Amino acid sequence: MALFIRRLTIFAWQQALCCIFPVILFAAMAVTKVVEIPYFHRYDLILLICIIAQAGMLISGLETKDELKVITMFHLIGLGLELFKVQMGSWSYPGEAWSKIYGVPLYSGFMYASVASYICQAWRRFDLRFENWPNGVLTTGMAVLIYANFFTHHLLPDLRWVLIAALFFLFPKSTVRFTVDGHHYRMPLLLSFLLVAFFIWVAENISTLLGAFQYPHQADRWSLVHLGKWNSWFLLVIISVIIVVQLKDLKRRIGEPEA
């Protein structure tokens, strides 16, 4: 029992360290909700805090240059999705900001970047290894289809459930191995994606409660984000991990040392 408590404590502490940037982002949302700076819009202040936090993590060594590149990529991918979704009315950012583009504040990309930050930190701190990973062409193709469906389902039939079903054929025996206190553990890969997606859904509820953005059904008063968003985050987490895996594989193929 003592050993179990020790490893559970270490696991929780390592998870907390992996969430440094997401915690900073949430803290920025919370503080700017109650603290106002004259002539400085809330969304602009959140953006500034995120930029300073990223710079601080890089300078302090909490984040590597390679990890920053991945996080920047996810910021751009997320921002592209935000620009489209806001125009389609999926959600909105009612506050004013100098850094808004077509109704989307630039800080919104950091919400996706925070997911990438967590994945990169977890990869390093838990020494993640994926076993029975499918062919790279198939996983890349799946990532493209999932990302495309986020856009096309507004005009064409929504294929998310078809894509989710296909994942069980793509990752039937895939597992993720992680290390805690020198001991190796394994978990079915899809289960790990599902758990991460659930906590992101919880974080999304906190974000909307803090007024970072809002869904149409939250315009009059706050209410829980629809549980259906859980599967959207499930798919987005899969895209995130696939991209990181393929980037690491690319570095290995061209002979660069893995960071």
N, C-alpha and C positions, 0 to 999 in steps of 0.2 A: 504493500500500500504506500509506503514511504517513497519507493522508487517511482510508482505511478504518479504521486503528487509532484515529485520533483520534475519529472518529464513533462507533466501537464503545465506546470508553472513555466518551465523553459519554453514550451511550445507557445503559451500565451504571450510571453514576453517577446519572443521572436516575431510573432504575429503583430504585436503592437509596433515593433520597429519597422515592420514592412508597411505599416499604415501611416508612417510619418507624414507624407505629403497629403493623403486624404484627410488626416486629422487637421492639418494646417488649413486645408480648404474649408472644412466644416467650421473651424474656429473663425475663419474670415467671414463666412456667411453669418455666423451667430453674432459676432462683434459688430459688423456693419448694419445689422438689423436694429441695434439699439444705440449705436454711436454714429453720429453724423458729423462730417467735416464740411465746413462751409465751402461752397463752390467746387465740391468734389462729389461726383455721383457715386452711389454705392457700388454699382457694377464695375466702375473704373477702379475703385479702391480694392475690390476683390482681385481684379486683374493685376494690379501693382503688387499686392501681397503674394500672389502666386508666382510672379516673376522673381521677386526677391527670395522667396522660399526655394525656388529651383536653383537660383544662383548660389544660395547658401549651402544647399545640399551638395552641389558640385564642388564648391571650394573646400568644404569640410571633408570631402571624401565619402559622404554617405551615398553619393551617386557617382557613377563613372561617366565618362564622355560617351561611351557606347550606349549606356542606358538613357542618357539625355537624348541621343539621336532617336532611339525607339519611342521615347515619350513625346518628342516633337512630332514624329510621324503620326502618333495616335491623336495628338492635338489637332492636326490638319484633317485626319480622317473624320474625327468627331465633329469638327467645325463644318465640314462639308455636309454631314448628315443634319446638323442643326439648321443650317441655312435652308435646306430643303424642307425639313419637317415644320419649321416655324412658318414658312410660306404656305404650307398645306394646312396650317391650323391645328397641328397635332398638340402643340403646347406654345407658350408665349413667355416673353420677358417684359412685363408691364413697366418696369422702372426705366428711368432715363439714363443715358450714358453717352459720353463722348466716343467711346470705343465700340459703339453699335454699328453693325453692317447689316442692312436689310432686316432690322429688328432683332439681330442676334449679337449679344455682347461677346467680345473676344474671349472673355474669361471662360465661357461655356466649354471651349475646347479643353480646358484644364480638368473638367469633370471626367472626360474620357482619358486624358493623360494620367489622371490619378489612378485609374484602373491599370494602366500600363506600368506606372511606378510600383504599384503593389506587386504585379507579376514579376517585374525585374528584381525587386528586393527579395521576394519569396524564393525566386530561382536561386539567388546567391546564398541566402541565409539558411535555406533548407536543403541546398544541394539537390534541386529537383532533377529527376531523371525520368524519362518516359519510355516505357517498355511496350513493345509491339505497336510502335507508331506506324501508321499506314504510309503508303507511297506518297512522296511529296507532291506529285502532280495531282493526286486525288484530293489531298487536304487543301492545297491551294485553290483548286477548282471549287471545293465546297465553300471556302472562305469567300470567294468571289460571288458565288450564288447567294450566300446568306446576306452579304452586304448589298447586293443588287436588289434583293427582295424587300429591303427596308425602303427602297425608292419605288419599285414597280408595283407594290401591293396597293398603291393609291389608284392605279389605273387598271391593273390586271388582278386576277385572283391571288389571294394571299397564300403563299406556299410554305409558310413557316412550319406547319405541322408535317408537311411532306418532308421538309428538310430535317426536322427533328427526328422523324422516323428513319431517314437515310443515315443519320449519325450512328444508329445502333448497328447498321451494317458496315459502316466505315470504321468504327472503333469497337468491335465486338469483344476483343480481349485486351484492349489497351489499358494500362495501369500507369499511375504516377507513383514514383518512389520518392520519399522525402526522409530526411535525417533529423532526428531530435536527440540531443545529448549522446551522439555517437551511435544511436540505434536506428536501424532502417525500418520504415513502415511503408506499406503499399495501400493504395486505394484505387478502385475502379475510376478510370479517367472521367467518364461522363458524370459520375457522382460528384467528383471534385468540382467540375464545371457548374453543376447544379447548386452546390453549397455556396460557391463564390457568388453566383448570380443572386442567390437569396439575400446575402448580406448587402449586395449592391442595391437590391430592391428596397431593403430597409433604409439604406443610406439615401436613396431617392426620396423616400417618405420624409426623412429628416430635412432634406434639401428644400422640398416644397413647403414644409412647415415653417422653415426659416425664410420663405419668400424668395428663394434664389431663382425660381421660375414657377410656372403653374400650368396645370392641365385645364382644359375647358371646364370640367366638372368641379374645379376648385375655385372658379372665378368669384362666387358669392361667399363661400366659406370653405375652410380647409377640410378635406376628407382624405382617407387613405388612397394611395395610388392603386389603380386596378391591379389585381393579382396577375392579370394577363401580361403585365409588363415584365413579370419574372421570366417568362420564356423569351422575351426580347433580349433581356440581359444575358440569359443563358447562351443565346446565339452569339451575342456580341463578345462574351468571354471566350467562346470557341474561336472566333476570328482573331482575337487578341493573342491567344496562345499559339495558334497556327502561325501567325506572322512572326512571333518571337522565335519559335522553333525553326522556321525556314530561314530567318536571318542568321541564326547561330549555325545552321547547317551550311549556309553560303560562306560564312567566315571560315568554317572548317575546310571547305572545298578549295578556297583560294589561298589557304595556308596561313591565315592570320591567327594569332593566339586568341583563344576565347576569353572574353572579359566577363 
